[in-house]
Amino acid sequence: MENFLVVVAAFIGLLGFAGALITYLYIKSLKAGEGKMLDYARYIRSGAFVFLRIEYAYIMVFALVVAIILSFAIKPLVGIAYITGAFLSLLAGFVGMSAATLANVRTTYTAYKTKDAGRTLSVAFKGGSVMGITVASLGLLGVAFWLWLTKDPAVLSGFGMGASSVALFARVGGGIYTKAADVGADLVGKVEAGIPEDDPRNPAVIADNVGDNVGDTAGMGADLYESYVGSMVATIAIALAASFALSHNSLAFASLPVILAAWGLISSLIGVFSIDVFKRFDPQTALRNSTILAAILFIIGAAFINQFTVGYLGTFVAVVSGIVAGLFIGFESEYYTSKNPIKRIAESARFGPATVIINGVAVAFESVVLPFFTIALAVLIGYFSSEMWGAKGLGIYGVSLAAVGMLATIGIVMTTDSYGPIADNAGGIAEMSRLGEDVRKITDKLDALGNTTAAIGKGFAIGSAALAALALIVAYKETVGLETLDFSKVSSVVGAFIGASMPALISALTLNAVGRAANKMVDEVRRQFRELKLLEDDNAKPDYDKCIDIVTKAAIREMIVPGVSAVIAPILVGLLLGTEALGFFLGASLLVGALIAIFMANGGGAWDNAKKYIEEGHFGGKGSDAHKAAVVGDTVGDPFKDTTGPSMNILIKLMSIVSLVFGPLLHKYGGILLKFFGH
């Protein structure tokens, strides 16, 4: 019966992907616009695919090398599973970004022709749904296929590792691109030249809009895809490795996360289509209502699925704790990036950039506390509910189920997140095409709503990353046969310190990368303003391609070291210090990485929305000294929230799943230094 249900889940994944493709064709069939709208949309789409083709070429070379190593070091099927994980992740990014670069101009045109916020919202949302449903469908399809074909945790972990390694490259590369372009456009255009954000005279404006797609659509999609896959893989690995010392068939526990994910996909699809109903009442709350509806439907269905599959109340409570925790973390992120905290930052802008930075950092640190308590509570509920209302030994499985629950409705969560860049691009195209204030008013409202949904999406990404990484660490512990982790051992202490340093290292690498690329962009934009007389001559045309070329080359070059470091570091620690030290390495990196992720994501979002709050007319409005100070804060926050912060989510999961895949080898051959010193 379990095998049959897993096959059904894979079939649902296929149907979901078919539905995403049908939606893609629907978006493509809509009128794309007219005049300058089409020209700017073509620039954006062309620039996005130039970057994606080069990035994917580098990623596939890396993936092929790793697949060959896995095939010989472990077994061929693990290498094949790794390639499929990488390929499906890249495919999801390609399809989602293709839809986003079609939907942006169609959203603009709908606003221009109809002046109807509800209809405009629907176009942008359905464009985002292609990414959301594709991520959920392909992730489910891949995991279900490998679970059906082989019950081997090593093979499933190989699939998850493929998704994770691609995600880090995509997130870091896309994040460097988008923020280097954004900083160049803002510092020279808005601050120095005093022109609007999406003024077509700014040569970085197209690169900035391209960045929204490659960073916030393709990059975010890869991020949530690998969290989604990682949570299922970890739960399956724990089920198959531990078996909980129960008399039940462990396959029932292994299949439960896949069946839950299938129902989550169906719930997400219903949520996506409900937008046409909710927008009639209030477009501003439609996205949230669709997300909540999908969550409610999932919880109702999960009760029946859980009872039919494993029959324990505790495992159902664990699933619910995950999805409720995800919603809470999302709303907590929304509060710190759109409510009173941003008003405090905006007010401090009256006294200059220094106070903006100080208050923003304070808000960022404050925003870490509630999500950490929420994650801790989800872990406690997942563990003790499964132990008390399940069976002894089921607690750790319950924790991993909480991660599955948090991401079960990833289809709608990713849809609302992917909607944001589409709305942002739509506003940019409206500004560049000089469509008038009435159109820009609609796109600005949708863009502001997109900023809120982006904060919620980042909250889900961070919370799920922490729970998924924890589940992967537990799966690693089970795989290598560690009964306990003893912190009194010197090797464990050393492993923990090295692990804690990894998020700091990757943060430094990515922030430096954005800084170097941004410097080149600033120089290029200043050169074009000066030499091409862009501000003085109405007939002068910016060289958009030059700016796109600068950030493309910089992003590709800079993404390599962080991506490779995250794969090599845990293997080296395991080889030199042993598997127990590696366990502490992973635990320390999880805690520090999650802290940095929340700090940077919420801090960056708060600076961004504080600037927008001033632009609405508060504390002097646009062009005031307070506005200029807030732009500086936003510029600092941009790489925080869109490059370095999100890369932490992937880092902690990638290092955990690499350890899980190579765990048996490290258990056999690891601890070289300890053996050398006679320990």
C-alpha positions as CSV (number, residue, x, y, z in Angstrom):
1,M,0.0,0.0,0.0
2,E,2.8,2.4,0.9
3,N,4.5,1.9,-2.5
4,F,1.2,2.6,-4.3
5,L,0.7,5.8,-2.3
6,V,4.3,6.9,-3.2
7,V,3.5,6.3,-6.9
8,V,0.3,8.4,-6.5
9,A,2.4,11.2,-5.0
10,A,4.8,11.1,-7.9
11,F,1.8,11.2,-10.3
12,I,0.4,14.3,-8.4
13,G,3.9,15.9,-8.8
14,L,3.7,15.3,-12.6
15,L,0.1,16.7,-12.7
16,G,1.2,19.8,-10.7
17,F,4.1,20.4,-13.1
18,A,1.7,20.1,-16.1
19,G,-0.6,22.6,-14.3
20,A,2.3,25.0,-13.9
21,L,3.1,24.7,-17.6
22,I,-0.6,25.4,-18.6
23,T,-0.5,28.5,-16.4
24,Y,2.8,29.5,-18.1
25,L,1.1,29.2,-21.5
26,Y,-1.9,31.3,-20.2
27,I,0.5,34.0,-19.1
28,K,2.2,33.9,-22.4
29,S,-1.1,34.2,-24.3
30,L,-1.9,37.6,-22.6
31,K,-1.1,40.7,-24.5
32,A,2.5,41.7,-23.7
33,G,2.0,45.5,-24.0
34,E,2.9,48.1,-26.6
35,G,5.6,50.6,-27.5
36,K,8.4,51.2,-25.0
37,M,6.9,48.6,-22.6
38,L,7.9,45.8,-25.0
39,D,11.4,47.2,-25.5
40,Y,12.2,47.4,-21.8
41,A,10.6,44.0,-21.2
42,R,12.9,42.5,-23.9
43,Y,15.9,44.0,-22.3
44,I,15.1,42.5,-18.9
45,R,14.2,39.0,-20.3
46,S,17.3,38.9,-22.5
47,G,19.6,40.0,-19.6
48,A,18.1,37.4,-17.3
49,F,18.7,34.6,-19.7
50,V,22.2,35.7,-20.5
51,F,23.0,35.4,-16.8
52,L,21.1,32.1,-16.4
53,R,22.8,30.4,-19.3
54,I,26.3,31.3,-18.0
55,E,25.5,30.4,-14.4
56,Y,23.9,27.1,-15.3
57,A,26.9,26.1,-17.5
58,Y,29.3,26.6,-14.5
59,I,26.9,24.8,-12.1
60,M,26.6,21.8,-14.4
61,V,30.3,21.4,-14.7
62,F,30.6,21.4,-10.9
63,A,27.6,19.0,-10.6
64,L,29.1,16.5,-13.1
65,V,32.4,16.5,-11.2
66,V,30.7,15.8,-7.9
67,A,28.5,13.2,-9.5
68,I,31.5,11.3,-10.8
69,I,33.1,11.5,-7.3
70,L,30.0,10.2,-5.6
71,S,29.6,7.4,-8.2
72,F,33.1,6.0,-7.5
73,A,33.4,6.9,-3.8
74,I,29.9,5.6,-2.7
75,K,28.0,4.0,-5.6
76,P,26.8,4.9,-9.1
77,L,23.1,5.3,-8.1
78,V,24.1,8.0,-5.6
79,G,25.8,9.9,-8.4
80,I,22.8,9.6,-10.7
81,A,20.4,10.7,-7.9
82,Y,22.7,13.7,-7.3
83,I,22.5,14.8,-11.0
84,T,18.7,14.4,-11.0
85,G,18.4,16.6,-7.9
86,A,20.6,19.3,-9.5
87,F,18.8,19.1,-12.8
88,L,15.3,19.4,-11.4
89,S,16.4,22.4,-9.3
90,L,17.8,24.1,-12.4
91,L,14.7,23.2,-14.3
92,A,12.4,24.8,-11.7
93,G,14.5,28.0,-11.8
94,F,14.5,28.1,-15.5
95,V,10.7,27.6,-15.9
96,G,9.9,30.0,-13.0
97,M,12.1,32.8,-14.2
98,S,10.9,32.4,-17.8
99,A,7.3,32.9,-16.5
100,A,8.3,35.9,-14.3
101,T,10.0,37.7,-17.2
102,L,6.8,37.2,-19.3
103,A,4.4,38.2,-16.5
104,N,6.1,41.5,-15.5
105,V,5.2,43.4,-18.6
106,R,1.8,41.8,-18.8
107,T,1.1,43.0,-15.3
108,T,2.2,46.5,-16.4
109,Y,-0.1,46.4,-19.4
110,T,-3.1,45.1,-17.4
111,A,-2.7,48.1,-14.9
112,Y,-2.3,50.5,-17.9
113,K,-5.4,49.3,-19.7
114,T,-7.8,48.3,-16.9
115,K,-6.7,50.6,-14.0
116,D,-8.0,47.6,-11.9
117,A,-5.8,46.6,-9.0
118,G,-7.6,43.2,-8.6
119,R,-7.0,42.2,-12.2
120,T,-3.5,43.4,-12.2
121,L,-2.8,41.4,-9.0
122,S,-4.2,38.3,-10.6
123,V,-1.8,38.5,-13.5
124,A,1.2,39.0,-11.3
125,F,0.1,36.3,-8.8
126,K,-0.5,33.7,-11.5
127,G,2.9,34.5,-13.0
128,G,4.4,33.8,-9.6
129,S,2.4,30.6,-9.3
130,V,4.4,29.0,-12.1
131,M,7.5,29.2,-10.0
132,G,5.7,28.1,-6.8
133,I,3.9,25.1,-8.2
134,T,6.9,24.0,-10.3
135,V,9.2,24.0,-7.2
136,A,6.6,22.0,-5.2
137,S,5.9,19.6,-8.1
138,L,9.4,18.8,-9.2
139,G,10.6,18.4,-5.6
140,L,7.8,16.0,-4.8
141,L,8.3,14.1,-8.1
142,G,12.0,13.6,-7.5
143,V,11.8,12.4,-3.9
144,A,8.8,10.1,-4.6
145,F,10.5,8.6,-7.6
146,W,13.7,7.7,-5.7
147,L,11.8,6.4,-2.7
148,W,9.8,4.2,-5.0
149,L,12.8,3.0,-6.9
150,T,15.1,2.4,-4.0
151,K,14.6,2.5,-0.2
152,D,18.2,3.4,0.2
153,P,18.8,6.6,2.4
154,A,22.2,7.2,0.7
155,V,20.5,7.5,-2.8
156,L,17.8,9.8,-1.5
157,S,20.5,11.9,0.3
158,G,22.4,12.1,-3.0
159,F,19.3,13.6,-4.6
160,G,19.0,16.1,-1.8
161,M,22.7,17.0,-2.0
162,G,22.2,17.8,-5.7
163,A,19.4,20.2,-4.9
164,S,21.4,21.8,-2.1
165,S,24.6,22.4,-4.0
166,V,22.8,23.9,-6.9
167,A,20.8,26.1,-4.6
168,L,23.9,27.7,-2.9
169,F,25.4,28.6,-6.3
170,A,22.1,30.0,-7.6
171,R,21.4,31.9,-4.4
172,V,24.8,33.4,-4.0
173,G,25.3,34.1,-7.8
174,G,21.8,35.6,-8.2
175,G,22.2,37.5,-4.9
176,I,25.5,39.1,-5.9
177,Y,24.1,40.1,-9.3
178,T,20.9,41.7,-8.0
179,K,22.5,43.6,-5.1
180,A,25.5,44.9,-7.1
181,A,23.1,46.2,-9.7
182,D,20.8,47.6,-7.1
183,V,23.6,49.4,-5.2
184,G,25.0,50.9,-8.4
185,A,21.6,52.1,-9.6
186,D,20.7,53.6,-6.2
187,L,23.9,55.3,-5.1
188,V,24.5,57.0,-8.4
189,G,21.0,57.4,-9.7
190,K,18.9,58.2,-6.6
191,V,21.5,59.7,-4.2
192,E,24.0,61.4,-6.5
193,A,21.9,62.3,-9.6
194,G,18.6,62.6,-7.7
195,I,16.5,60.8,-10.4
196,P,13.7,58.3,-9.7
197,E,14.5,54.7,-8.9
198,D,13.5,53.3,-12.3
199,D,14.5,56.2,-14.5
200,P,15.5,54.9,-18.0
201,R,18.4,57.3,-18.1
202,N,20.1,55.3,-15.4
203,P,22.3,52.7,-17.2
204,A,22.0,50.3,-14.3
205,V,18.2,50.2,-14.3
206,I,17.8,47.2,-16.6
207,A,20.5,45.2,-14.7
208,D,18.6,46.1,-11.5
209,N,15.3,44.7,-12.9
210,V,17.1,41.7,-14.2
211,G,18.5,41.1,-10.7
212,D,15.0,40.9,-9.3
213,N,14.5,37.8,-11.5
214,V,17.8,36.0,-11.1
215,G,18.1,36.7,-7.4
216,D,14.6,36.9,-6.0
217,T,12.9,34.4,-8.4
218,A,15.4,31.8,-9.5
219,G,17.6,32.1,-6.4
220,M,14.7,32.0,-3.9
221,G,13.1,29.2,-5.8
222,A,16.3,27.1,-5.5
223,D,16.5,28.0,-1.8
224,L,13.0,26.8,-0.9
225,Y,13.2,23.8,-3.3
226,E,16.2,22.4,-1.5
227,S,14.6,23.1,1.9
228,Y,11.5,21.2,0.7
229,V,13.5,18.3,-0.6
230,G,15.9,18.3,2.4
231,S,13.1,18.1,4.9
232,M,11.6,15.1,3.2
233,V,14.9,13.4,2.7
234,A,15.9,13.8,6.3
235,T,12.6,12.4,7.5
236,I,12.8,9.4,5.2
237,A,16.5,8.8,6.2
238,I,15.6,8.8,9.9
239,A,12.7,6.5,9.3
240,L,14.7,4.0,7.3
241,A,17.9,4.2,9.5
242,A,16.3,4.1,12.9
243,S,13.0,2.2,12.4
244,F,12.2,3.5,15.9
245,A,12.5,0.0,17.3
246,L,8.8,-0.4,16.5
247,S,7.0,-3.4,15.3
248,H,5.5,-1.3,12.5
249,N,6.8,-1.2,8.9
250,S,9.3,1.6,8.7
251,L,8.2,2.2,5.1
252,A,4.9,3.7,6.4
253,F,6.9,6.3,8.3
254,A,9.2,6.8,5.3
255,S,6.3,7.4,2.9
256,L,4.3,9.7,5.2
257,P,6.3,12.9,4.4
258,V,5.9,12.3,0.6
259,I,2.2,11.7,0.9
260,L,1.8,14.8,3.1
261,A,3.8,16.8,0.5
262,A,1.4,15.6,-2.2
263,W,-1.6,16.8,-0.3
264,G,0.3,20.0,0.4
265,L,0.7,20.5,-3.4
266,I,-3.1,20.0,-3.9
267,S,-3.8,22.5,-1.1
268,S,-1.4,25.0,-2.6
269,L,-3.1,24.7,-6.0
270,I,-6.5,25.4,-4.4
271,G,-4.9,28.4,-2.6
272,V,-3.5,29.7,-5.9
273,F,-6.9,29.6,-7.7
274,S,-8.6,31.1,-4.7
275,I,-6.9,34.4,-5.4
276,D,-9.6,35.3,-8.0
277,V,-12.2,35.0,-5.2
278,F,-10.3,36.9,-2.5
279,K,-9.2,39.8,-4.7
280,R,-12.9,40.8,-5.1
281,F,-13.1,41.6,-1.4
282,D,-9.7,43.2,-0.8
283,P,-6.6,42.8,-3.1
284,Q,-4.4,44.0,-0.2
285,T,-5.3,40.9,1.9
286,A,-5.9,38.4,-0.9
287,L,-2.4,36.9,-0.8
288,R,-2.4,36.4,2.9
289,N,-5.9,34.9,2.8
290,S,-4.9,32.5,0.0
291,T,-1.9,31.3,2.0
292,I,-4.0,30.8,5.2
293,L,-6.6,28.9,3.2
294,A,-4.0,26.5,1.8
295,A,-2.6,26.0,5.3
296,I,-6.1,25.2,6.7
297,L,-6.8,22.7,3.9
298,F,-3.5,21.0,4.4
299,I,-4.1,20.6,8.2
300,I,-7.5,19.0,7.6
301,G,-6.2,16.6,5.0
302,A,-3.0,15.8,7.0
303,A,-5.2,14.5,9.9
304,F,-6.7,11.8,7.7
305,I,-3.4,11.0,5.9
306,N,-1.6,10.7,9.2
307,Q,-4.3,8.5,10.7
308,F,-4.4,6.2,7.6
309,T,-0.6,5.9,7.3
310,V,0.9,5.6,10.8
311,G,-2.1,6.1,13.1
312,Y,-0.4,8.2,15.8
313,L,-1.9,11.5,17.1
314,G,1.6,12.7,18.1
315,T,2.9,12.7,14.5
316,F,-0.1,14.8,13.3
317,V,0.6,17.3,16.1
318,A,4.2,17.5,15.0
319,V,3.2,18.3,11.4
320,V,0.8,21.0,12.6
321,S,3.4,22.5,14.9
322,G,5.6,22.9,11.8
323,I,3.1,24.7,9.6
324,V,1.9,26.9,12.5
325,A,5.5,27.8,13.4
326,G,6.1,28.7,9.7
327,L,3.1,31.1,9.7
328,F,4.2,32.6,13.0
329,I,7.8,33.2,11.8
330,G,6.5,34.7,8.6
331,F,4.2,37.1,10.6
332,E,7.0,37.9,13.0
333,S,9.2,38.8,10.0
334,E,6.4,40.9,8.6
335,Y,6.1,42.8,11.9
336,Y,9.7,43.7,12.0
337,T,9.9,44.7,8.4
338,S,6.6,46.6,8.0
339,K,5.1,47.8,11.3
340,N,6.4,50.1,14.2
341,P,10.1,49.1,13.9
342,I,10.4,50.6,10.4
343,K,8.8,53.8,11.7
344,R,11.4,54.0,14.4
345,I,14.2,53.6,11.8
346,A,12.5,56.2,9.5
347,E,12.3,58.7,12.3
348,S,16.0,58.2,13.1
349,A,16.8,59.1,9.5
350,R,16.2,62.8,10.4
351,F,19.5,62.7,12.2
352,G,21.6,61.1,9.4
353,P,22.8,57.8,8.0
354,A,24.6,56.8,11.3
355,T,21.4,56.7,13.3
356,V,19.6,54.8,10.5
357,I,22.3,52.1,10.7
358,I,22.3,51.9,14.5
359,N,18.5,51.7,14.8
360,G,18.4,49.2,11.9
361,V,21.0,46.9,13.5
362,A,19.0,47.1,16.8
363,V,15.8,46.1,15.0
364,A,17.6,43.3,13.2
365,F,19.0,41.8,16.5
366,E,15.6,42.2,18.2
367,S,13.9,40.3,15.3
368,V,16.0,37.2,16.0
369,V,14.5,36.5,19.4
370,L,10.9,35.6,18.6
371,P,11.7,33.4,15.6
372,F,14.3,31.5,17.6
373,F,11.7,30.9,20.4
374,T,9.2,29.8,17.7
375,I,11.6,27.3,16.2
376,A,12.5,26.0,19.7
377,L,8.8,25.6,20.5
378,A,8.2,23.7,17.2
379,V,11.1,21.4,18.1
380,L,9.7,20.8,21.6
381,I,6.2,20.1,20.4
382,G,7.3,17.9,17.5
383,Y,9.5,15.8,19.8
384,F,7.3,15.4,22.9
385,S,4.1,15.0,21.1
386,S,5.5,12.1,19.1
387,E,7.0,10.6,22.2
388,M,3.9,11.0,24.4
389,W,1.1,10.3,21.8
390,G,3.2,8.1,19.5
391,A,5.8,5.7,20.6
392,K,9.1,5.7,22.4
393,G,11.9,6.7,20.0
394,L,9.6,8.5,17.7
395,G,10.5,12.0,19.0
396,I,13.3,12.8,16.6
397,Y,11.1,11.7,13.7
398,G,8.5,14.1,15.0
399,V,11.0,17.0,14.8
400,S,11.7,16.2,11.2
401,L,8.0,16.0,10.4
402,A,7.6,19.5,11.8
403,A,10.0,20.6,9.0
404,V,7.9,18.8,6.5
405,G,4.8,20.5,7.8
406,M,6.4,23.9,7.6
407,L,7.1,23.5,3.9
408,A,4.2,21.3,2.9
409,T,2.4,24.3,1.3
410,I,5.5,25.5,-0.4
411,G,3.6,25.9,-3.6
412,I,1.6,28.9,-2.3
413,V,4.4,30.2,-0.1
414,M,6.8,30.3,-3.1
415,T,4.0,31.8,-5.3
416,T,3.5,34.8,-3.0
417,D,7.3,35.2,-2.8
418,S,7.8,35.0,-6.6
419,Y,4.9,37.4,-7.1
420,G,7.1,40.2,-5.5
421,P,9.7,40.5,-8.2
422,I,7.0,40.4,-10.9
423,A,5.2,43.4,-9.2
424,D,8.5,45.2,-8.7
425,N,9.5,44.7,-12.4
426,A,6.0,45.8,-13.5
427,G,6.5,49.1,-11.6
428,G,9.9,49.5,-13.1
429,I,8.6,49.0,-16.6
430,A,5.7,51.5,-15.9
431,E,8.3,54.1,-14.7
432,M,10.6,53.6,-17.6
433,S,7.8,53.7,-20.1
434,R,6.4,56.9,-18.6
435,L,2.9,55.5,-18.2
436,G,1.7,58.0,-15.7
437,E,0.9,58.3,-12.0
438,D,-2.4,56.3,-12.2
439,V,-0.5,53.2,-13.4
440,R,2.4,53.6,-11.1
441,K,0.0,54.0,-8.2
442,I,-1.4,50.5,-8.9
443,T,2.0,48.9,-9.4
444,D,3.4,50.6,-6.3
445,K,0.6,49.1,-4.2
446,L,1.3,45.7,-5.6
447,D,5.0,46.2,-5.1
448,A,4.5,47.2,-1.4
449,L,2.4,44.1,-0.9
450,G,5.2,42.1,-2.6
451,N,7.7,43.4,0.0
452,T,5.5,42.1,2.7
453,T,5.1,38.7,1.1
454,A,8.8,38.5,0.5
455,A,9.4,39.0,4.2
456,I,6.9,36.2,5.0
457,G,8.6,34.0,2.4
458,K,12.0,34.7,3.9
459,G,10.6,33.8,7.3
460,F,9.4,30.4,6.0
461,A,12.8,29.9,4.3
462,I,14.7,30.6,7.5
463,G,12.5,28.5,9.8
464,S,12.4,25.6,7.5
465,A,16.1,25.8,7.0
466,A,16.7,25.5,10.7
467,L,14.3,22.6,11.1
468,A,15.5,20.8,8.0
469,A,19.2,21.2,9.0
470,L,18.4,19.9,12.4
471,A,16.6,16.8,10.9
472,L,19.6,16.3,8.6
473,I,22.0,16.4,11.5
474,V,19.9,13.8,13.3
475,A,19.8,11.7,10.2
476,Y,23.6,12.0,10.0
477,K,24.0,11.0,13.6
478,E,21.8,7.9,13.0
479,T,23.7,7.0,9.8
480,V,27.2,7.1,11.3
481,G,26.0,5.3,14.5
482,L,26.7,8.0,17.1
483,E,24.7,7.3,20.3
484,T,25.6,10.6,21.9
485,L,27.7,13.7,21.2
486,D,30.2,14.5,23.9
487,F,31.2,18.1,24.1
488,S,33.9,17.4,26.7
489,K,36.2,16.0,24.0
490,V,38.7,18.4,22.6
491,S,38.0,17.4,19.0
492,S,34.3,18.2,19.6
493,V,35.1,21.7,20.9
494,V,37.4,22.3,17.9
495,G,34.7,21.1,15.5
496,A,32.1,23.4,17.1
497,F,34.4,26.5,16.8
498,I,35.2,25.7,13.1
499,G,31.5,25.1,12.4
500,A,30.6,28.5,14.0
501,S,33.1,30.2,11.8
502,M,31.7,28.9,8.6
503,P,28.6,31.2,8.4
504,A,31.0,34.2,9.3
505,L,33.3,33.2,6.5
506,I,30.5,32.8,3.9
507,S,29.0,36.1,5.1
508,A,32.4,37.9,4.5
509,L,32.9,36.3,1.1
510,T,29.4,37.3,-0.2
511,L,29.4,40.8,1.3
512,N,32.9,41.4,-0.1
513,A,31.7,40.1,-3.5
514,V,28.7,42.5,-3.6
515,G,31.0,45.3,-2.6
516,R,33.6,44.6,-5.3
517,A,30.9,44.2,-8.0
518,A,29.0,47.3,-6.8
519,N,32.2,49.4,-7.0
520,K,32.5,48.5,-10.7
521,M,28.9,49.3,-11.3
522,V,29.2,52.7,-9.6
523,D,32.2,53.5,-11.7
524,E,30.5,52.4,-14.9
525,V,27.2,54.4,-14.1
526,R,29.2,57.5,-13.3
527,R,31.2,57.1,-16.5
528,Q,28.1,56.8,-18.6
529,F,26.4,59.8,-17.0
530,R,29.6,61.8,-17.5
531,E,30.7,60.7,-21.0
532,L,27.3,60.1,-22.6
533,K,25.6,63.2,-21.1
534,L,22.6,61.1,-20.1
535,L,21.1,63.7,-17.8
536,E,21.7,66.6,-20.2
537,D,20.9,65.2,-23.6
538,D,17.4,63.8,-24.1
539,N,18.5,61.8,-27.2
540,A,21.4,60.1,-25.4
541,K,20.9,56.3,-24.9
542,P,22.4,54.4,-21.9
543,D,24.6,51.3,-22.6
544,Y,22.5,48.9,-20.6
545,D,24.4,45.8,-21.9
546,K,27.7,47.1,-20.4
547,C,26.2,47.1,-16.9
548,I,24.6,43.7,-17.4
549,D,27.9,42.3,-18.5
550,I,29.8,43.8,-15.5
551,V,27.4,42.2,-12.9
552,T,27.1,38.9,-14.8
553,K,30.8,38.4,-14.8
554,A,31.3,39.5,-11.2
555,A,28.5,37.3,-9.9
556,I,29.7,34.2,-11.8
557,R,33.3,34.7,-10.6
558,E,32.3,35.4,-7.0
559,M,29.9,32.5,-6.5
560,I,32.5,29.8,-6.9
561,V,34.5,30.0,-3.7
562,P,31.5,30.1,-1.3
563,G,29.8,27.2,-3.1
564,V,32.9,25.0,-3.2
565,S,33.8,25.9,0.4
566,A,30.5,24.7,1.8
567,V,31.0,21.2,0.2
568,I,34.6,20.7,1.1
569,A,34.6,22.1,4.7
570,P,32.5,19.3,6.4
571,I,34.4,16.6,4.5
572,L,37.7,18.0,5.8
573,V,36.5,18.3,9.3
574,G,35.2,14.7,9.3
575,L,38.4,13.3,7.8
576,L,40.7,15.2,10.2
577,L,38.7,15.2,13.4
578,G,36.2,12.4,13.1
579,T,32.4,12.0,12.8
580,E,31.7,13.2,16.4
581,A,33.5,16.5,15.8
582,L,31.7,16.9,12.6
583,G,28.4,16.6,14.5
584,F,29.3,19.5,16.6
585,F,30.6,21.4,13.5
586,L,27.1,21.0,12.0
587,G,25.3,22.0,15.2
588,A,27.4,25.2,15.7
589,S,27.0,26.2,12.1
590,L,23.2,25.7,12.3
591,L,22.8,28.0,15.3
592,V,25.2,30.8,14.1
593,G,23.9,30.5,10.5
594,A,20.2,30.7,11.5
595,L,21.0,33.8,13.7
596,I,22.8,35.6,10.8
597,A,20.0,34.6,8.4
598,I,17.2,36.2,10.5
599,F,19.4,39.2,11.5
600,M,20.2,40.0,7.9
601,A,16.9,39.2,6.3
602,N,14.8,41.2,8.7
603,G,17.4,44.0,9.1
604,G,17.6,44.5,5.4
605,G,13.8,44.4,5.0
606,A,13.3,47.0,7.8
607,W,15.8,49.4,6.2
608,D,14.1,49.0,2.8
609,N,10.6,49.6,4.1
610,A,11.8,52.5,6.3
611,K,13.0,54.2,3.1
612,K,9.6,53.5,1.5
613,Y,7.8,54.9,4.5
614,I,9.7,58.2,4.1
615,E,8.9,58.1,0.3
616,E,5.2,58.1,1.2
617,G,5.6,61.6,2.5
618,H,6.7,61.1,6.2
619,F,9.7,63.0,7.7
620,G,10.2,65.2,4.6
621,G,9.4,62.7,1.9
622,K,11.4,62.0,-1.3
623,G,14.5,64.1,-1.8
624,S,14.8,65.2,1.8
625,D,17.9,64.7,4.0
626,A,16.0,62.0,5.9
627,H,15.3,60.2,2.6
628,K,18.9,60.3,1.6
629,A,20.0,58.9,4.9
630,A,17.3,56.1,4.6
631,V,18.6,55.3,1.1
632,V,22.1,54.7,2.6
633,G,20.5,52.3,5.2
634,D,18.6,50.5,2.4
635,T,21.8,50.2,0.4
636,V,23.5,48.5,3.3
637,G,20.5,46.3,3.9
638,D,20.2,45.1,0.3
639,P,23.0,42.6,0.3
640,F,22.0,41.7,3.9
641,K,18.4,40.6,2.9
642,D,19.0,39.3,-0.7
643,T,22.5,37.9,-0.8
644,T,24.2,37.0,2.5
645,G,21.1,36.3,4.7
646,P,19.5,33.8,2.3
647,S,22.8,32.1,1.6
648,M,22.9,31.1,5.3
649,N,19.7,29.0,4.9
650,I,21.3,27.0,2.2
651,L,24.8,26.8,3.8
652,I,23.6,25.1,7.0
653,K,21.5,22.5,5.0
654,L,24.2,21.9,2.3
655,M,26.9,21.1,4.9
656,S,24.4,18.8,6.8
657,I,23.4,16.9,3.7
658,V,27.0,16.6,2.5
659,S,27.9,15.1,5.9
660,L,24.9,12.7,5.6
661,V,26.0,11.5,2.2
662,F,29.7,11.1,3.1
663,G,28.9,9.9,6.6
664,P,29.7,6.2,6.1
665,L,33.0,7.0,4.5
666,L,33.9,9.5,7.2
667,H,33.0,7.0,9.9
668,K,35.3,4.4,8.3
669,Y,38.3,6.6,7.3
670,G,37.8,9.8,9.4
671,G,39.7,11.1,12.4
672,I,43.2,11.1,10.8
673,L,44.5,13.7,13.2
674,L,43.1,11.9,16.3
675,K,44.7,8.7,15.1
676,F,48.0,10.4,14.5
677,F,48.0,11.7,18.1
678,G,46.9,8.3,19.4
679,H,43.3,9.2,20.3
